[in-house]
Amino acid sequence: MTDRARGRTPVVTDPDIRRVARALLTERGPEAVTLRAIARELGVTAPALYRHYASRDELIERIRAEFCADLADHLSAELAPLPDDGAAQFLAICRGFRRWALANPKAFTLVFASPAPGSGAALRRFDEPFGRIFLAAAGRLLATFEIATPPGEAIPAALREDLIGFQTELLAMLSESGQKFPAEKLDLGVTYLMVQIWARLFGHVTLEVFGNYPIPLTDPEVMFDAMLADLARTTGFAG
């Protein structure tokens, strides 16, 4: 006889809550993840969940962190069989990011297409597991290749203050984390280039995940690979 049949309140654990929350999010999207819905699935009242999470936002942040770890595991698996080649590894990370996003659109939405909670949240993503993988790959490229960065005068004046702020915060984060990144090469041109590369990669993947690409494509991967090839050519590394 179950606890419910005996009139007892079922014992709910943190892994139970997260399992149901992930299932709801994966099947229906972030908006379906409510404490009431989770409690209903577990056969308890919503207040029973407050022993584990003070709010829905706290639970959502925990799930988001788990998805970030999942992405990092996926990218690490992509890199595992590759030689110590900075260009090949960087391109593999880009392709792995796209594959993970297409296979996990709801998780992608939560991690990358939801409003960032508070100022600086977007930058802090670089210090999460998948962010450290991206930074390590960028570091290998900077250490191996003469990256073609725009000269200072080519950077729009209206962007300089924002880029300097990002550069300063990123350097501080790299120093605190002890990552192997050639920080001396992170000048304003490299900072500008990093932002542009991320914008192109993220923009392409986002359009594809949400089905908003401007034209129907028989094989979207061909367009993605062409974009990566253009990045490699214009940035100065081969792949």
Helices and strands as residue ranges (DSSP letters): H 14-28, G 30-32, H 35-42, G 46-51, H 56-79, H 86-103, H 105-112, H 121-124, G 125-127, H 129-144, G 152-154, H 157-177, G 183-185, H 188-209, H 220-235
